[in-house]
Amino acid sequence: MNSSKTYTILQSFDKYEINRIRKFLESPYFNSNQAIIDLFEIIIGDILSTKQKELEKEQVWDTIYKGKKFDDVRFRKLNSELLKLVEQFLAQQIYEENPIRQAVHLMEAVGNKKLEKLYNSTLRTARRFSEQQKYRPANFYFYQYEIERNYYDLIQLDQKRTTKGNEGEIAINLDCFYLAEKLRIYCYTLTRKKYTSHEYNILFIDEIVESIQKYKYDKYPPIAIYYQIFLTSTQPEIEKNYYKLIDLLNQHSQLFPPDEALSMYRFATNYCIGKVNRGQQEFLRELFNLNKILIDKELIFNEGELSPWGFKNIILSGLRLDEFDWVESFIENYKERIPQKYRENAVTLNLAQLYFFKQDFEKVITLLHQVEYEDISYNLDSKMMLIVTYYETDEIEPLYHLFESFRVYLNRNKKIPQVKKKRYLNLIKYTKKLTKLIPGDKKTLAKIKKEVEDTKGIIHSKWLKEKIAELE
């Protein structure tokens, strides 16, 4: 039973949610079967116990029905009924968190009952909740549409045909929802196409773009922002599209739920990364500034926590611009925001990265010897830094030992893609050649230089080229 859907769902509940669902199950409106409550209490009791045990269905049956012969069909039905109520509770929670949706449904119910005295008050309630909405993404306009449509249904029988109705409000809100949501979906498909071969048949995109260009929807932030994302994705060479997108995000990102606002900024950061990868290094500064915006707006954090990979990427963007003081301050100020189980490794590796960029190699070695990283990317970064550090400090014996152990690690680890393995193996190969080079052997050095230049897949190739230039 411990692997059942019901057990798994209830296992994710905190104490507040457990108390809420207990009240839900005890309410006669939702449930009148005491056996369901008993089953719930048995499962919760096991979940909260410090010594969890495998719940055997026969024992659970005997606890609930006390001496009655076990009936497997009836027991499975009882479990199914509890699962349905748990799912209903989850849906109810979402419903209660959205007062504007409740107000729309109240309008619909009032209309069905033809409770004319409640028409105006329910409309006022719905519009008040609408005005109080903190966020205004695409579905905000959908609820506006539903409010106006329900109001239209409430009053249309009382209106004369010559009286102006609210058809205009119905149409504009529906248009705003449709245009923004369709653009949002299309922008995500454009991103997916970069990484997969899947084809998506998104209809009317050309017509939507033409409509936005013709009628101008600048005062509707979801449309304006996703249209600008569309332009930066489809016309990356026109950089003013990117800068306008940044202006719109800085003005309106607070109108969107944090996860959607972060996704919007991600389109901008990916644009910068693409530019940097194509050699436009000035976009490194743009990427760095975007990361600072995401920190200031708290968008980079998930429930107050910062992922170790986000932590690493922010630091790397600063290091590549020699913003060493800022990076050191960032590590100190935000290390406590990394989840506890990742924190020590993340801080150690990124401090090593900082000292690596500052060429304080003794500190790099000290830090990297403290821990063996379980995360593959961390392990690869650590080994790469140690190779460079040992070379720079003429630690030839540990360098050769690392060459061999790292080569074995790369060849044995099946989780590392072959292309990525090759990049690190090439670093080992050409660094080793440099260590064997006889001083003054210009012919061999020229040969190594040409090989490095002709080989595309080398991690940290810039450093290798610098070392070759020094030897020249």
Secondary structure, 3 states (H helix, E strand, C coil): CCCCHHHHHHHCCCHHHHHHHHHHHHCCCCCCCHHHHHHHHHHHHHHHCCCCCCCCHHHHHHHHHCCCCCCHHHHHHHHHHHHHHHHHHHHHHHHHCCHHHHHHHHHHHHHHHCCHHHHHHHHHHHHHHHHCCCCCCHHHHHHHHHHHHHHHHHHCCCCCCCCCCCHHHHHHHHHHHHHHHHHHHHHHHHHHHCCCCCCCCCCCHHHHHHHHHHHCCCCCHHHHHHHHHHHHHHCCCCHHHHHHHHHHHHHHHHHCCHHHHHHHHHHHHHHHHHHHHCCCCCHHHHHHHHHHHHHHCCCCCECCECCHHHHHHHHHHHHCCCCHHHHHHHHHHHHHHCCHHHHHHHHHHHHHHHHHHCCCHHHHHHHHCCCCCCCHHHHHHHHHHHHHHHHHCCCHHHHHHHHHHHHHHHHHCCCCCHHHHHHHHHHHHHHHHHHHCCCCCHHHHHHHHHHHHHCCCCCCHHHHHHHHHHHC
